[in-house]
Amino acid sequence: MSFAGQEAERFMKSKAFIASYQGINRKTTYDTDEREYRSLDWALLPPPTTTAEREKVLKPLAETFAIIARKRGGLPEDKAVKGMLEIREDLYKSWLGQYLYFYMGPPRFRPLPVMLGIWEILDEDRDEQLKLLAGYNTVDLVEPPVLEDFHTEHLGTGIKVWCVQRQEKHRRKVVALLGYAFRNEELETDLHLKAMCPDLGWLQGAMPHIDEFVRAISIVPKQQKAS
C-alpha cells in the first residue's frame, strides 16, 4: 500500500490514519477465498486514492455495490452511496485499520462498516495485543465485554469480542462493537477486523455472516498474493 496524491495527503493529517499507515505490515497482506463466503454481501471501498484516475472510480464503485444491495431490499442507491462515501471519509481518518469493507447483506442490506487491519507485531504479549486490536479494552461499557476464542482453518485460533458502549455524545444511547483478532507467528503479523453499530439487533443479525467472512481470510506473504 502506497500513499501519495491529494486525497492521501488530506488523510495524512489525521492521527488514526498515520498510525494505520505506520503500523501496517509491509511484508504480508491478506487474501479471501470467495468460495467460503458470500462475496455479494461485501463491498470494499479502497484506502485514499493515489491518482486522479483512481479517484474517479470510487463513486461508480460505490454505486455498483449500492445497486446490488437495493435490488435485495436495501436503501435507494443515492442514499446508500452518500452514506458509504461519508463513512469512508470519516472512518479512514478515525479508525485503526487499512481496508474498509461494508457488509451489505441480511438482515438490513445497508452499508455496515467493517475495518480490517494488517499489523506488524508490536507487543510480544500475544493475548494483550489481540485484546487491544479486537476492542476488548473498550471503556465506558454498559456491561462486561464478552470474550471467546474464535478458530478458523486459515488463521488458527484468535479471539472474538462483543461489547456495548455508551455513546459519547448521547449518554442514553449505546453502540455495539464486534471485533476479531489473530496472530500469525511465522509471518510475524497480527490481523484484526472490527465493526461498530448503534443498532444492536442489526449487528447481531449480521454476526453469522461476518463470522463467515472472517473464516475466509488468510494472512499471506505479499509476493504470494501477487502471484
trRosetta pair geometry for C-beta under 8 A, 3 or more apart (Angstrom, degrees):
i j d omega theta_ij theta_ji phi_ij phi_ji
1 21 7.7 -130 109 -128 121 77
1 24 6.4 -45 46 143 128 168
1 47 6.4 44 -155 39 126 152
1 98 6.2 -115 -44 -177 174 137
2 50 6.3 38 97 -94 91 150
3 8 4.1 172 -172 -166 84 136
3 11 7.6 -106 -155 73 129 117
3 12 6.7 134 144 -70 137 111
3 21 6.0 -43 -6 -123 148 136
3 47 7.4 -75 -92 134 97 127
3 48 6.4 49 -135 75 98 112
3 50 6.9 -149 -140 -91 29 98
4 8 5.7 42 40 63 7 147
4 9 7.7 23 -161 -49 38 88
4 50 5.1 49 62 -145 75 98
5 8 5.0 83 60 19 79 106
5 9 6.8 -145 96 -12 35 93
5 48 7.6 -176 76 143 105 97
5 49 6.4 -64 95 114 150 64
5 50 4.3 153 -5 -162 134 40
5 51 5.8 -121 -99 -66 146 32
5 52 7.8 -163 -154 -41 124 56
6 9 5.7 -58 -146 34 28 112
6 10 6.6 29 156 -21 63 103
6 52 8.0 41 22 -75 118 78
7 10 5.8 -54 -156 31 34 112
7 11 6.6 26 152 -13 66 106
7 48 4.5 -170 126 -167 100 96
7 49 5.1 51 51 51 146 75
7 50 7.8 -98 54 -67 102 24
7 55 6.1 161 -32 -94 138 116
8 11 5.7 -58 -149 40 36 109
8 12 6.2 44 152 -32 67 104
8 47 7.9 49 -102 139 95 97
8 48 4.2 143 -88 117 62 126
8 49 7.1 -129 -41 74 90 31
8 50 6.1 17 -23 -95 135 63
9 12 5.5 -47 -147 25 33 118
9 13 7.9 46 153 -30 55 90
10 13 6.4 -47 -177 8 38 112
10 48 7.4 -172 59 -138 87 141
11 14 6.1 -51 -173 22 56 109
11 17 4.7 -155 160 -162 94 168
11 48 4.5 -136 3 -54 147 152
11 92 5.9 -39 -137 125 134 113
11 93 5.9 -132 -141 -85 80 84
12 17 6.3 -120 -98 108 32 124
12 18 6.2 80 -157 -79 63 87
12 21 7.6 -12 -112 -1 85 158
13 17 7.9 37 53 52 41 129
14 17 4.4 76 74 11 102 108
14 18 6.8 -173 90 -9 52 86
14 93 3.9 162 -52 -159 173 85
14 94 6.9 -84 -178 -64 140 52
15 18 5.8 -59 -149 38 31 111
15 19 6.2 30 155 -19 67 108
16 19 5.7 -56 -147 38 31 111
16 20 6.2 33 153 -22 65 106
16 93 6.1 94 59 153 111 37
16 94 5.1 101 24 -145 157 18
16 95 6.2 103 166 48 144 15
16 96 5.8 -116 -160 -68 95 60
17 20 5.6 -52 -146 35 32 113
17 21 6.3 31 155 -18 65 106
17 48 7.8 40 -154 -12 137 131
17 92 6.0 45 -97 150 110 74
17 93 5.4 -37 -36 -119 116 45
18 21 5.8 -57 -149 38 30 110
18 22 6.1 23 157 -14 66 111
19 22 5.9 -58 -140 42 29 107
19 23 5.9 14 165 -10 66 117
19 96 6.1 -52 103 -113 118 97
20 23 6.3 -65 -137 44 22 101
20 24 6.7 41 159 -49 59 97
20 95 7.9 51 -69 104 137 58
20 96 5.5 176 -80 -149 93 55
20 97 5.9 -34 -127 51 126 18
20 98 5.3 162 167 -71 113 74
20 117 6.7 -112 -138 -121 95 114
21 24 6.3 -40 -154 -2 27 115
21 98 7.5 114 -83 -102 49 107
23 96 7.7 1 52 -161 146 108
23 117 7.8 10 101 -179 116 121
23 119 5.2 -16 150 -132 103 93
23 120 6.2 -135 -172 32 60 90
23 122 6.8 -33 -140 -56 109 131
24 98 5.6 50 -95 -53 125 148
24 117 7.6 -123 -101 -166 76 80
24 118 5.9 47 -150 82 79 84
24 119 6.7 -83 -116 -101 31 45
24 120 7.4 63 113 -16 19 85
25 28 4.8 -1 118 44 126 94
25 118 5.2 -96 37 143 99 92
25 119 5.7 69 -28 129 97 13
25 120 4.7 144 -88 -63 80 60
25 187 7.9 83 160 143 153 97
25 188 7.3 165 -134 105 132 80
25 189 4.8 -73 -9 -115 176 96
25 190 7.9 150 -35 38 129 60
26 222 7.6 -25 161 -37 49 146
27 187 7.4 -169 106 -174 108 87
27 188 7.6 32 65 67 134 106
27 189 7.9 -136 75 -68 92 112
27 221 6.6 -43 156 -137 79 76
27 222 6.4 -133 179 -3 31 108
28 118 6.3 -146 98 -180 93 126
28 184 7.6 170 -150 69 168 138
28 187 5.0 82 -83 166 144 125
28 188 7.9 174 -15 68 132 68
28 189 4.6 -59 55 -75 155 149
28 219 5.6 17 170 180 134 94
28 220 6.6 156 -157 83 85 30
28 221 5.8 -67 -106 -105 70 37
28 222 6.3 -151 -120 -39 16 77
29 118 6.2 -42 -132 -109 39 176
29 219 7.8 170 90 -152 27 58
29 220 6.3 -27 67 67 72 80
29 221 7.9 30 22 146 76 16
29 222 5.1 85 -9 -97 107 74
29 225 5.0 -42 67 -11 126 159
30 99 7.8 -116 45 17 126 157
30 116 6.8 -91 38 157 160 134
30 118 5.8 -153 -29 -76 102 124
30 191 6.5 103 -84 -125 125 134
30 217 5.6 -14 -174 -165 121 100
30 218 6.6 152 -160 78 66 46
30 219 5.8 -41 -101 -99 73 52
30 220 7.0 115 -130 20 22 82
31 217 7.3 146 77 -155 43 52
31 218 4.8 -15 59 59 92 100
31 220 5.1 19 -6 5 116 133
31 225 5.6 -168 -69 -107 109 99
32 36 7.9 -136 178 57 74 104
32 37 7.0 -55 -180 35 113 125
32 39 7.9 131 123 -98 129 102
32 213 7.4 -21 -138 -165 129 76
32 216 4.9 47 -160 126 82 106
32 217 5.5 -28 -96 -94 79 60
32 218 7.5 179 -82 17 30 76
33 36 4.5 54 91 8 105 114
33 37 7.6 112 82 9 66 86
33 154 7.8 175 -4 -58 120 147
33 216 4.8 -135 52 -162 77 89
33 218 7.2 63 -27 -14 98 112
34 37 6.9 -81 -140 57 40 74
34 39 4.6 -11 -139 -45 104 134
34 216 7.4 78 -78 -175 23 142
35 216 8.0 167 63 -131 53 115
36 212 7.3 -173 145 177 76 81
36 215 6.2 -126 156 108 125 93
36 216 3.8 168 87 -101 115 98
37 41 7.7 -96 156 47 96 115
37 42 7.4 38 126 -16 124 136
37 209 7.8 102 -158 -171 102 69
37 212 4.7 138 -115 135 93 97
37 213 4.8 89 -142 -94 160 54
37 215 7.3 146 -63 65 106 86
37 216 4.2 -96 -13 -20 113 149
38 41 4.7 61 101 -2 103 112
38 42 7.7 141 97 -9 63 94
38 105 6.5 85 94 -96 128 150
38 209 7.0 -52 41 -146 114 105
38 212 7.2 33 8 115 82 143
39 42 5.7 -73 -154 42 48 105
40 68 6.6 -143 -167 169 87 136
40 105 7.3 94 99 -89 80 104
41 103 6.1 4 151 -159 98 72
41 104 5.9 -178 -170 64 52 62
41 105 3.0 -17 -132 -48 116 121
41 106 7.8 -64 -117 13 124 61
41 209 5.9 -93 144 179 164 135
41 213 7.9 -119 86 -66 117 118
42 101 5.6 -23 -164 -168 98 122
42 102 7.3 150 -156 77 49 51
42 103 6.2 -26 -101 -107 70 55
42 104 7.1 168 -87 23 19 86
42 105 7.7 -20 -46 -26 59 107
42 213 6.5 123 -76 -112 140 133
43 62 7.5 86 169 -122 139 55
43 65 3.7 51 -110 -134 140 150
43 84 7.4 -41 109 -133 141 141
43 101 6.6 138 74 -163 46 66
43 102 4.4 -13 62 55 103 99
43 104 5.7 37 -5 -8 112 129
43 111 7.3 -59 53 -116 131 95
44 99 6.5 -27 -146 -178 110 99
44 100 7.3 129 -154 84 59 50
44 101 5.3 -37 -93 -100 66 76
45 58 7.0 62 -157 -154 95 91
45 61 6.9 143 -113 109 73 123
45 62 6.3 26 -100 -81 118 96
45 84 6.3 156 -53 169 149 108
45 85 7.9 -164 -151 -93 155 50
45 88 4.9 -80 114 -99 145 134
45 100 5.5 -32 64 89 90 104
45 101 7.8 154 17 -109 69 25
45 102 6.8 44 -9 -14 106 105
46 49 6.8 78 96 -78 116 78
46 54 7.7 -72 78 177 143 118
46 58 7.5 -113 45 -105 93 92
46 99 7.8 -36 -130 -131 49 73
47 92 6.3 140 -137 -135 68 131
47 98 5.9 -30 -72 -177 134 73
47 99 7.0 -69 -46 -91 95 50
47 100 7.6 125 -79 7 59 94
48 92 6.3 151 -41 150 89 152
49 54 3.8 -176 -157 106 121 114
49 55 4.7 -174 74 -68 151 68
49 57 7.9 149 -109 47 145 96
49 58 6.5 -112 -39 -52 136 121
50 54 6.1 47 45 32 64 148
51 54 4.9 96 58 7 81 99
51 55 7.1 -138 99 -7 45 87
52 55 5.4 -52 -150 32 36 117
52 56 6.7 42 152 -25 65 100
53 56 5.9 -52 -159 26 33 113
53 57 7.2 32 147 -21 62 104
54 57 5.6 -53 -157 27 41 114
54 58 7.3 59 148 -43 65 91
55 58 5.9 -35 -162 -2 40 118
56 59 7.7 -59 -175 29 37 95
56 60 7.7 18 146 4 65 113
57 60 6.1 -72 -159 51 45 106
57 61 5.7 48 150 -30 79 112
58 61 5.8 -61 -152 33 26 113
58 62 6.6 21 156 -14 64 106
58 85 7.5 98 142 -112 113 101
59 62 5.7 -54 -148 38 35 110
59 63 6.3 38 152 -23 67 105
59 81 6.8 56 -157 -172 78 124
59 85 7.0 4 -101 -81 78 135
60 63 5.3 -52 -144 35 35 116
60 64 6.5 41 155 -25 65 99
61 64 5.8 -50 -155 27 32 112
61 65 6.9 26 151 -11 63 103
62 65 5.8 -57 -153 39 36 109
62 66 6.1 35 151 -22 69 110
62 80 7.7 -177 165 122 94 86
62 81 4.8 112 126 -133 116 82
62 84 4.8 174 -147 91 122 141
62 85 6.1 -43 -74 -55 175 89
63 66 5.5 -57 -144 38 32 114
63 67 6.3 37 156 -25 66 102
63 77 6.1 44 -147 -175 75 120
63 81 5.5 8 -82 -92 65 134
64 67 6.0 -50 -150 29 29 111
64 68 6.9 27 154 -15 61 105
65 68 5.9 -58 -156 36 33 111
65 69 6.4 27 152 -15 67 109
65 80 7.8 -141 103 141 85 126
65 84 7.3 114 80 -98 129 167
65 102 6.9 101 154 66 149 125
65 104 6.3 147 171 -4 102 165
66 69 5.7 -57 -146 40 33 109
66 70 6.1 35 156 -23 68 106
66 74 7.4 -136 -159 105 59 134
66 75 7.4 -55 -156 78 98 91
66 77 4.3 108 125 -138 122 71
66 80 3.8 155 -131 92 110 129
66 81 5.0 -66 -36 -54 159 81
66 84 7.1 -128 -66 -6 108 139
67 70 5.8 -53 -144 34 29 111
67 71 6.5 29 157 -18 62 106
67 77 5.6 11 -74 -97 65 122
68 71 6.1 -59 -154 34 28 110
68 72 6.8 14 152 -9 62 112
68 104 7.4 89 92 113 100 138
69 72 5.8 -69 -154 43 34 106
69 73 7.9 -74 168 61 62 52
69 74 3.5 -3 146 17 94 159
69 75 7.2 11 115 37 117 70
69 80 6.1 160 74 -137 133 160
69 104 4.3 -79 -93 171 127 124
69 109 4.9 156 -169 174 87 88
69 110 7.0 120 169 -90 137 29
69 111 7.6 -62 -83 -54 176 69
70 73 7.8 -170 -168 48 28 12
70 74 4.9 -86 -81 69 40 89
70 75 6.5 -69 -93 81 87 39
70 76 6.2 57 -119 -122 131 25
70 77 5.6 -64 -30 -58 149 72
70 80 6.8 -132 -56 -7 98 145
70 109 7.8 147 -78 145 22 121
71 74 8.0 2 31 29 39 93
72 105 7.8 -47 127 -132 154 52
72 109 4.9 -166 98 -126 101 141
73 109 4.7 123 78 25 83 155
74 80 6.2 49 140 -82 121 139
74 104 6.5 -8 -88 -173 153 98
74 108 7.2 68 -113 137 80 65
74 109 3.4 -124 -67 129 90 100
74 110 5.3 158 -145 -74 98 56
75 79 4.5 -105 164 86 126 115
75 80 4.3 155 76 -57 114 92
75 83 7.4 62 64 11 165 138
75 109 7.8 -176 -4 110 61 85
75 110 5.6 69 -19 -113 106 95
76 79 5.0 79 65 14 85 104
76 80 7.0 -166 87 -7 39 92
77 80 5.8 -64 -145 41 30 108
77 81 5.9 26 163 -18 70 110
78 81 6.0 -55 -143 38 27 108
78 82 6.2 28 158 -19 62 109
79 82 5.8 -55 -145 37 29 112
79 83 6.2 27 157 -17 63 109
80 83 5.8 -59 -149 39 29 110
80 84 6.2 27 156 -20 66 108
80 110 6.9 -143 -111 -141 98 68
80 111 6.0 132 -159 -21 84 110
81 84 5.8 -55 -144 36 30 110
81 85 6.3 23 161 -14 65 108
82 85 6.2 -61 -147 39 25 105
82 86 6.3 21 158 -15 63 112
83 86 5.9 -61 -145 40 28 108
83 87 6.0 24 160 -16 66 111
83 110 7.8 -12 93 -177 159 97
83 111 5.6 167 109 47 116 131
84 87 5.9 -57 -143 40 27 108
84 88 6.1 32 156 -23 63 107
84 102 6.0 -54 -120 -56 106 157
84 111 4.9 -161 -82 -103 88 167
85 88 5.6 -49 -144 34 30 115
85 89 6.5 34 155 -21 62 103
86 89 5.8 -52 -152 33 32 112
86 90 6.5 23 154 -13 64 109
87 90 5.8 -60 -147 42 32 107
87 91 5.7 13 166 -9 72 116
87 100 7.9 174 124 176 95 139
87 102 7.7 99 86 -90 142 113
87 111 6.7 -176 28 127 153 130
87 113 5.3 -151 164 -62 134 132
88 91 6.5 -62 -129 43 22 97
88 92 6.1 17 175 -13 62 112
88 100 5.9 156 -120 95 77 154
89 92 7.0 -61 -144 35 15 102
89 93 6.9 0 158 -5 52 118
90 93 6.2 -84 -166 43 27 105
90 94 5.9 -23 163 14 70 123
91 94 5.9 -74 -126 53 34 88
91 95 4.5 0 -171 5 83 121
91 100 5.8 120 97 -113 125 136
91 113 5.7 -178 -55 -175 167 154
91 115 6.4 -149 164 -71 124 123
92 95 7.2 -36 -84 45 19 90
92 100 6.1 -86 -67 -29 88 137
95 100 7.7 110 65 -93 135 104
95 115 4.8 -154 136 -59 141 167
95 194 7.5 -165 -166 79 122 120
96 115 7.4 123 82 132 45 143
96 117 6.0 0 136 -77 79 156
97 100 7.2 115 107 -71 117 67
97 115 3.6 134 61 161 160 110
97 116 5.8 127 -166 74 122 23
97 117 3.6 -109 -115 -60 69 97
97 192 7.1 -110 -92 83 104 97
97 194 7.1 -150 -51 35 142 104
98 116 7.2 -55 58 93 67 69
98 117 5.8 106 6 -119 78 64
98 118 6.5 -53 34 28 128 84
99 115 7.2 138 76 -160 51 56
99 116 4.4 -26 69 64 106 101
99 117 7.4 -176 25 -74 81 38
99 118 7.9 45 -2 -9 115 97
100 113 6.3 -29 -164 -153 100 99
100 114 7.6 138 -161 73 52 46
100 115 5.6 -24 -103 -103 68 75
100 116 7.9 -166 -76 22 23 75
101 113 7.5 136 82 -157 50 49
101 114 4.6 -27 73 69 99 98
101 115 7.6 -178 26 -84 73 25
101 116 6.5 47 -6 -12 110 109
101 213 8.0 174 125 177 165 154
102 111 4.1 -37 -160 -147 135 88
102 112 6.3 125 -164 53 68 42
102 113 5.9 -37 -101 -92 71 50
102 114 7.1 153 -105 18 19 84
103 111 7.8 122 61 -157 44 40
103 112 4.4 -32 61 66 94 106
103 114 5.5 63 -24 -17 100 128
103 195 7.2 -12 5 -109 128 145
103 206 5.6 102 122 -167 146 133
103 209 6.6 129 -160 107 127 119
103 210 6.2 -53 -86 -79 155 92
103 213 7.6 -121 -99 -21 110 155
104 109 6.0 37 170 -160 71 49
104 110 6.7 -129 -133 97 71 8
104 111 5.8 -14 -88 -89 96 52
104 112 7.2 -180 -72 18 45 79
105 109 6.6 -19 -162 -94 16 62
105 206 7.1 128 71 -129 89 90
105 209 5.4 -148 75 -171 138 165
106 109 6.7 0 -83 -51 43 80
106 205 6.9 -99 139 152 76 110
106 206 7.6 176 101 -97 50 65
106 209 7.1 144 61 -40 76 147
107 202 6.7 -134 60 -130 101 60
107 205 4.0 -35 -1 151 121 148
107 206 7.0 -113 12 -58 74 69
108 112 7.2 107 58 -46 127 114
108 199 8.0 83 -62 95 149 152
108 202 5.4 7 -31 -136 135 110
108 205 7.5 116 -21 84 85 135
108 206 7.6 -42 17 -60 98 111
112 195 6.4 30 150 -158 102 127
112 197 6.1 -17 -146 -85 104 129
112 202 6.9 -173 -96 146 131 115
112 203 7.2 160 -158 -94 138 71
112 206 5.9 -86 69 -92 169 173
113 195 6.7 162 96 -134 55 77
113 196 7.5 -14 77 48 99 72
114 193 6.3 13 173 -177 102 96
114 194 7.1 169 -157 82 61 34
114 195 4.4 -30 -102 -80 80 101
114 210 6.7 -174 -110 -126 146 114
114 213 7.9 64 130 93 164 155
115 193 7.1 174 88 -149 45 50
115 194 5.4 -16 59 59 91 86
115 195 7.6 162 15 -78 66 49
116 191 7.4 -10 -171 -172 88 93
116 192 7.3 174 -150 91 46 50
116 193 4.9 -9 -102 -102 76 84
116 217 7.8 -165 -138 -121 136 149
117 133 7.2 -138 70 -154 127 110
117 191 6.9 167 87 -153 58 48
117 192 4.9 2 52 55 102 90
117 193 7.7 -173 20 -74 67 43
118 189 6.3 -21 -169 -166 85 117
118 190 7.9 152 -161 83 38 52
118 191 5.7 -9 -106 -105 62 81
118 219 7.3 146 -130 -124 106 98
119 122 6.8 -56 161 -16 120 103
119 133 7.2 -135 12 -106 150 134
119 189 6.8 133 70 -163 50 64
119 190 4.3 -24 68 67 108 96
119 191 7.2 -177 20 -78 82 33
119 192 7.3 21 -4 3 122 98
120 188 7.0 0 -148 139 66 97
120 189 7.3 -56 -106 -110 31 57
120 190 7.6 5 97 22 16 92
121 124 7.2 67 152 -88 117 48
121 129 7.2 40 -153 166 73 172
121 183 7.0 63 -102 -142 110 109
121 188 5.3 -100 1 -174 117 73
121 189 7.0 -108 -43 -81 85 12
121 190 5.7 119 -94 -25 64 101
122 129 6.6 155 62 -127 81 126
122 190 7.7 -66 11 14 81 140
123 126 7.9 174 103 -73 87 23
123 128 6.0 -87 134 88 144 104
123 129 4.0 175 62 -72 114 113
123 132 7.6 82 21 21 149 142
125 128 4.2 22 114 27 120 115
125 129 6.1 145 85 -18 68 90
126 129 6.0 -69 -148 40 26 106
126 130 6.1 19 162 -15 67 111
126 183 5.3 -96 -142 6 107 163
127 130 6.1 -60 -146 38 26 106
127 131 6.4 28 156 -20 63 108
128 131 5.7 -54 -149 35 31 113
128 132 6.4 33 153 -20 64 105
129 132 5.6 -54 -151 34 33 113
129 133 6.4 28 154 -15 66 107
129 181 7.8 -160 121 160 70 142
129 183 7.4 77 87 -76 121 125
129 190 6.2 -102 139 -102 123 155
130 133 5.7 -55 -143 40 34 109
130 134 5.9 22 161 -11 68 113
130 158 6.2 -163 -150 -162 136 87
130 159 5.1 116 143 20 123 121
130 181 4.0 166 -157 107 77 126
130 182 7.2 61 -123 -71 118 14
130 183 6.4 -92 -69 -31 112 104
130 190 7.1 -151 -86 -145 70 117
130 192 7.9 166 -144 -87 60 102
131 134 6.1 -64 -140 44 25 103
131 136 3.8 -66 -163 48 85 134
131 137 6.0 88 138 -33 99 92
131 147 7.4 -13 -116 -122 96 138
131 159 6.9 -9 -80 76 58 163
131 161 7.5 105 -141 -70 60 139
131 181 7.5 -126 -43 47 17 148
132 136 7.3 -59 -56 45 25 89
132 137 5.6 -3 -105 10 60 130
133 179 7.3 172 122 173 59 125
133 181 4.0 118 87 -110 115 136
133 190 6.1 -164 -54 156 162 127
133 192 3.7 -146 162 -70 112 143
133 194 7.9 -146 159 -48 65 120
134 158 7.9 156 -69 154 132 108
134 159 5.4 -100 -26 94 166 106
134 160 7.1 -158 -157 -132 139 20
134 161 4.3 126 140 4 113 124
134 179 3.6 141 -174 125 63 116
134 180 5.9 -14 -119 -148 104 1
134 181 4.0 -109 -51 -10 97 112
134 192 6.0 -147 -72 -137 55 111
134 194 7.0 168 -147 -86 40 101
135 138 5.0 15 177 -39 84 113
135 145 7.9 -174 118 -135 81 144
135 161 5.2 -173 70 92 87 141
135 163 6.6 -149 129 30 107 120
135 177 4.8 -132 154 149 155 136
135 179 3.8 152 18 -17 112 154
135 194 5.8 119 -34 -128 125 126
136 145 5.5 161 -146 113 65 158
136 147 5.7 34 -117 -89 124 120
136 159 7.4 -23 -48 133 130 143
136 161 4.7 -131 -73 -112 77 145
136 163 7.4 136 -126 -30 40 136
136 179 7.4 -125 -39 72 63 133
138 141 6.3 96 105 -66 96 104
138 145 6.8 121 47 -77 100 133
138 163 5.3 168 58 89 132 148
138 165 5.5 -92 155 -72 126 130
138 177 5.9 145 -53 36 165 160
139 165 7.6 68 83 -130 38 116
140 165 5.6 66 92 -159 86 91
140 166 5.0 -90 153 41 106 100
140 168 7.9 84 93 -87 165 68
141 144 7.0 95 113 -102 143 18
141 145 6.3 -104 -115 -52 163 81
141 163 5.4 -66 -120 -179 126 114
141 164 6.3 97 -158 74 83 55
141 165 5.5 -59 -99 -96 58 64
141 166 7.6 178 -123 -6 13 78
142 164 5.1 -48 42 105 106 104
142 165 7.1 172 -8 -117 84 15
142 166 6.1 116 -56 -53 95 82
142 174 5.8 -50 -12 -108 142 134
143 163 7.7 -165 74 -150 76 70
143 164 6.0 36 33 49 97 109
145 161 5.8 -6 174 -164 123 100
145 162 6.9 161 -164 81 73 45
145 163 3.8 -35 -111 -83 91 116
146 161 6.9 147 80 -157 60 48
146 162 4.3 -5 56 58 112 96
146 163 6.9 -176 21 -69 68 63
147 159 6.1 -16 -165 -169 91 119
147 160 7.6 152 -153 79 45 50
147 161 5.5 -9 -101 -104 71 79
148 159 7.0 146 80 -155 35 70
148 160 5.3 -21 66 60 86 96
149 157 5.5 -12 -170 -169 111 108
149 158 7.5 145 -158 83 61 29
149 159 6.3 -60 -110 -103 39 59
149 160 7.5 34 125 15 12 88
150 157 7.2 147 75 -155 38 58
150 158 5.5 -28 67 73 90 78
150 159 6.1 86 15 -172 95 11
150 160 3.9 87 -44 -30 133 108
150 180 6.0 -75 71 -133 156 102
150 211 7.8 -133 -152 -134 124 91
150 214 7.3 -6 150 125 135 146
151 156 6.9 -61 -141 162 75 33
151 157 4.6 -25 -96 -96 86 75
151 158 7.7 155 -89 22 37 60
152 155 4.5 43 62 36 114 95
152 156 7.1 -4 60 28 67 19
152 158 7.7 -7 13 15 96 103
152 182 7.8 -56 33 -87 112 149
152 214 6.3 -141 -62 129 145 84
152 215 4.4 -170 -126 -125 114 63
152 217 7.4 42 121 54 166 78
153 215 7.1 58 18 -170 84 88
154 215 7.4 123 21 -179 103 47
154 216 7.6 38 11 179 144 16
154 217 6.3 -169 87 91 138 44
154 218 4.1 -98 -176 -91 134 81
154 219 7.7 148 149 12 98 63
155 158 6.0 -29 133 -19 120 120
155 182 4.2 -33 172 -157 121 168
155 184 7.3 -94 -147 -64 65 97
155 191 6.8 -101 -131 57 127 135
155 214 7.6 -59 13 166 148 84
155 217 6.4 23 -49 90 123 91
155 218 7.1 -154 -61 -115 74 42
155 219 6.8 88 -110 -6 81 99
156 182 6.5 134 62 -159 85 115
156 184 7.4 143 15 -95 125 69
157 182 7.9 164 104 -125 23 93
158 180 6.2 76 105 178 132 82
158 181 5.4 -160 179 95 122 45
158 182 3.4 -84 -71 -88 139 72
158 183 7.0 142 -106 6 95 62
158 191 7.9 -79 -94 70 157 89
159 180 7.0 175 89 -148 51 50
159 181 5.5 -2 53 54 91 87
159 182 8.0 -179 20 -73 58 53
160 178 7.7 -13 -172 -170 89 78
160 179 7.2 163 -156 89 46 50
160 180 5.3 -12 -103 -100 72 79
161 177 7.1 -12 114 115 102 100
161 178 7.3 162 85 -155 62 34
161 179 4.4 -6 55 60 106 97
161 180 7.6 -166 19 -71 75 35
161 181 7.9 19 -5 3 111 101
162 176 7.2 -14 -165 -171 83 101
162 177 7.2 162 -150 86 38 61
162 178 5.8 0 -103 -105 75 70
163 176 7.4 164 88 -153 39 58
163 177 5.2 -7 61 56 83 104
164 174 5.1 17 176 172 99 135
164 175 7.4 166 -155 81 59 34
164 176 5.3 -28 -101 -100 76 70
164 177 7.6 -173 -82 17 29 75
164 200 6.8 0 -109 -101 119 125
165 174 6.4 148 77 -159 36 80
165 175 5.5 -24 65 62 90 84
165 176 7.8 159 19 -96 74 21
165 177 6.4 37 -4 -13 114 114
166 171 5.6 11 178 -150 125 59
166 173 7.5 108 -159 80 61 46
166 174 5.8 -57 -102 -104 39 71
166 175 8.0 36 138 18 8 78
167 170 4.6 9 88 58 131 80
167 171 6.9 -134 69 -83 73 23
167 173 4.5 -2 13 87 131 95
167 174 6.4 -150 -23 -104 83 16
167 175 5.6 96 -79 -20 84 103
167 198 7.1 17 -73 -112 126 111
170 173 4.1 20 110 24 115 117
173 198 6.5 2 165 -154 116 117
174 198 7.1 145 92 -146 48 69
174 200 7.2 15 95 -52 115 116
175 196 5.5 28 160 179 117 103
175 197 6.8 169 -161 85 80 23
175 198 4.8 -49 -103 -90 78 64
176 196 6.8 171 86 -151 48 57
176 197 5.6 -18 58 63 94 77
176 198 7.5 150 12 -111 75 15
176 199 7.9 -68 19 79 115 31
176 200 4.6 115 -39 -109 136 75
176 203 4.8 -161 87 54 133 153
176 204 7.6 -54 158 -42 171 81
177 194 6.9 -13 -168 -168 94 100
177 195 7.4 160 -153 86 48 49
177 196 5.0 -16 -100 -101 73 87
178 194 7.1 161 87 -154 53 52
178 195 4.8 -4 58 59 101 95
178 196 7.6 -176 22 -78 67 40
178 197 8.0 2 4 13 105 102
178 203 5.8 -178 -19 176 126 119
178 207 6.3 -153 -127 -107 154 95
178 210 6.6 78 124 100 143 160
179 192 6.6 -9 -170 -171 98 105
179 193 7.1 165 -152 88 53 50
179 194 4.3 -1 -108 -109 89 89
179 195 7.7 -169 -73 27 53 56
180 192 6.5 162 87 -154 57 57
180 193 4.7 2 53 54 105 93
180 194 7.4 -159 27 -70 61 55
180 214 5.3 8 80 -126 177 146
181 190 6.7 -2 -171 -176 98 101
181 191 6.9 168 -150 88 52 51
181 192 4.4 -12 -100 -101 85 90
181 193 7.9 -171 -72 23 48 58
182 190 7.1 164 86 -155 47 56
182 191 5.0 -7 58 57 94 97
182 192 7.7 175 20 -78 62 47
182 219 7.6 -154 101 -27 121 127
183 189 7.4 165 -154 90 52 47
183 190 5.2 -25 -101 -101 75 75
183 191 7.8 -177 -81 19 30 71
184 187 4.4 7 117 44 123 101
184 188 7.4 -45 95 11 79 17
184 189 4.7 5 53 58 106 92
184 190 7.8 -167 22 -78 69 29
184 191 7.4 42 -8 -9 102 107
184 219 4.6 -139 -16 72 152 149
185 188 7.1 21 -171 -78 34 48
187 219 5.6 -173 67 131 152 119
187 220 7.9 -133 -107 -138 161 11
187 221 6.7 -146 -126 -68 119 73
189 219 5.2 173 90 -169 141 143
191 217 7.2 -178 155 137 152 134
191 219 5.7 -143 -41 -74 135 116
193 210 7.7 178 132 -179 128 104
193 213 7.9 -169 179 106 162 109
193 214 5.9 -153 48 -99 151 101
193 217 7.5 175 -44 -16 139 166
195 203 6.4 170 118 -135 119 110
195 206 7.6 -101 134 100 165 133
195 210 6.4 -91 -4 -121 145 154
196 203 7.9 -36 -166 -97 20 146
197 200 7.3 156 97 -82 97 30
197 202 5.6 -118 155 84 146 112
197 203 4.1 170 50 -57 133 115
199 202 3.8 47 105 9 117 120
199 203 6.7 148 89 -13 68 84
200 203 6.0 -61 -150 41 33 105
200 204 6.0 31 155 -18 69 110
201 204 5.7 -55 -142 40 30 111
201 205 6.1 32 158 -20 65 108
202 205 5.8 -59 -150 37 26 110
202 206 6.3 18 155 -13 63 110
203 206 5.7 -58 -143 41 32 108
203 207 6.5 59 151 -53 63 89
204 207 5.5 -27 -154 -9 34 122
206 209 5.5 -69 -169 48 60 110
206 210 5.7 59 137 -25 89 107
207 210 5.5 -57 -141 39 34 110
207 211 6.2 43 157 -24 67 101
208 211 5.4 -47 -149 32 33 118
208 212 6.6 38 150 -23 62 102
209 212 5.4 -45 -151 30 36 117
209 213 6.7 40 149 -20 63 100
210 213 5.5 -48 -150 33 37 113
210 214 6.5 40 151 -20 66 102
211 214 5.8 -57 -153 34 30 112
211 215 6.5 30 152 -20 65 106
212 215 5.8 -56 -153 33 31 112
212 216 6.9 27 151 -19 63 107
213 216 5.8 -62 -157 33 35 111
213 217 7.1 42 148 -34 65 101
214 217 5.8 -49 -158 14 39 117
220 224 4.5 -112 169 81 113 126
220 225 5.3 132 93 -52 125 89
221 224 4.6 93 63 0 85 105
221 225 7.4 -157 92 -5 46 83
222 225 5.7 -53 -151 35 38 110
222 226 6.3 36 153 -19 69 108
223 226 5.5 -54 -145 38 35 113
223 227 6.3 34 156 -22 66 107
224 227 5.9 -57 -148 34 30 109
